[in-house]
Amino acid sequence: MYELKREFTPGRSAEIGELLQNGFLSLKDKYALIGDVRGRGLMQGVELVVDRETKEPAPKHTNTLMETAKRVNLLIGKGGLYGNALRIAPPLSTKQEHVGEALKKLDYAFAQVMEMSF
């Protein structure tokens, strides 16, 4: 327990969380399906919408994205009133390289979903 307290401090969680959030914001610039990115520290959320103007939820896209991510060994949760928000809460032991790998897999999953017609 002492090792965890010493190595995985709140400051480190904030640093890794910022890296994660910046990655999601980059994906938002790339994919119109992402309506909003929000969170704090390692608790992050990505809202999927059909249209950014109307904010119409995209639950079908969300389900397909989660299944596509699962096929590349990236497990993420979902939530939100309409089931259109990705919930990302990696463990405290997450490292920068883990975040980079997860973002690459999520980028791939978004690209696959964008190619499909709903």
C-alpha positions as CSV (number, residue, x, y, z in Angstrom):
1,M,0.0,0.0,0.0
2,Y,2.8,2.4,0.9
3,E,4.3,1.8,-2.6
4,L,1.0,2.9,-4.2
5,K,0.8,6.1,-2.1
6,R,4.4,7.0,-2.9
7,E,4.4,6.3,-6.7
8,F,0.9,7.0,-7.8
9,T,0.2,10.4,-6.4
10,P,-2.8,12.7,-7.1
11,G,-0.4,14.9,-9.2
12,R,0.5,11.9,-11.3
13,S,-3.1,11.0,-11.8
14,A,-3.8,14.6,-13.0
15,E,-0.8,14.4,-15.4
16,I,-1.9,11.1,-16.9
17,G,-5.6,12.4,-17.0
18,E,-4.5,15.5,-18.9
19,L,-2.7,13.4,-21.4
20,L,-5.8,11.3,-21.8
21,Q,-8.1,14.3,-22.1
22,N,-5.8,16.0,-24.7
23,G,-5.8,12.8,-26.7
24,F,-9.6,12.7,-26.7
25,L,-9.7,16.4,-27.7
26,S,-7.5,15.5,-30.7
27,L,-9.9,12.8,-31.6
28,K,-12.8,15.3,-31.3
29,D,-11.0,17.5,-33.9
30,K,-10.8,14.4,-36.2
31,Y,-14.2,12.9,-35.7
32,A,-17.5,14.8,-35.9
33,L,-19.1,11.9,-33.9
34,I,-17.5,13.3,-30.7
35,G,-19.8,16.0,-29.3
36,D,-18.0,16.6,-26.0
37,V,-15.1,15.6,-23.9
38,R,-15.2,16.1,-20.2
39,G,-13.8,14.8,-17.0
40,R,-11.1,15.3,-14.3
41,G,-8.0,13.3,-13.7
42,L,-8.4,9.7,-14.7
43,M,-12.2,9.9,-14.9
44,Q,-13.0,11.0,-18.4
45,G,-16.1,10.9,-20.6
46,V,-16.6,11.2,-24.3
47,E,-20.1,12.0,-25.6
48,L,-21.0,10.7,-29.0
49,V,-23.6,12.6,-31.1
50,V,-25.1,12.3,-34.6
51,D,-24.9,16.0,-35.0
52,R,-22.9,18.5,-33.0
53,E,-25.4,21.3,-33.6
54,T,-28.5,19.4,-32.4
55,K,-26.5,17.3,-29.9
56,E,-28.7,14.3,-31.0
57,P,-27.3,11.3,-29.1
58,A,-25.6,8.5,-31.0
59,P,-26.3,5.3,-29.0
60,K,-26.0,2.9,-32.0
61,H,-22.6,4.4,-32.9
62,T,-21.5,4.1,-29.3
63,N,-22.4,0.4,-29.2
64,T,-20.6,-0.2,-32.4
65,L,-17.6,1.7,-31.3
66,M,-17.4,-0.3,-28.0
67,E,-17.6,-3.6,-29.9
68,T,-14.9,-2.5,-32.4
69,A,-12.7,-1.3,-29.5
70,K,-13.2,-4.7,-27.8
71,R,-12.0,-6.5,-30.9
72,V,-8.7,-4.7,-30.6
73,N,-8.5,-5.4,-26.8
74,L,-9.6,-2.0,-25.5
75,L,-12.4,-2.3,-22.9
76,I,-14.3,0.9,-22.2
77,G,-17.6,1.5,-20.4
78,K,-20.6,3.5,-21.5
79,G,-23.2,5.6,-19.7
80,G,-25.3,8.6,-20.0
81,L,-29.0,9.0,-20.1
82,Y,-29.1,7.9,-23.8
83,G,-26.2,5.4,-23.6
84,N,-24.1,7.6,-25.8
85,A,-21.2,8.5,-23.5
86,L,-18.0,6.5,-23.2
87,R,-16.7,6.3,-19.6
88,I,-13.0,5.9,-19.3
89,A,-11.5,5.3,-15.9
90,P,-8.1,3.6,-16.2
91,P,-6.3,2.3,-13.1
92,L,-3.9,4.5,-11.0
93,S,-1.0,2.5,-12.4
94,T,-1.7,3.7,-16.0
95,K,1.5,4.9,-17.7
96,Q,1.9,7.3,-20.7
97,E,2.5,4.4,-23.1
98,H,-0.8,2.8,-22.0
99,V,-2.6,6.1,-22.8
100,G,-0.9,6.3,-26.2
101,E,-1.8,2.7,-27.0
102,A,-5.4,3.2,-25.9
103,L,-5.8,6.3,-28.0
104,K,-4.4,4.6,-31.1
105,K,-7.0,1.8,-30.6
106,L,-9.8,4.3,-30.0
107,D,-8.7,6.2,-33.2
108,Y,-8.9,2.9,-35.1
109,A,-12.4,2.2,-33.7
110,F,-13.7,5.7,-34.5
111,A,-12.4,5.3,-38.1
112,Q,-14.2,2.0,-38.5
113,V,-17.5,3.4,-37.1
114,M,-17.3,6.5,-39.4
115,E,-17.0,4.2,-42.4
116,M,-20.3,2.5,-41.6
117,S,-23.7,3.9,-42.5
118,F,-26.4,4.0,-39.8
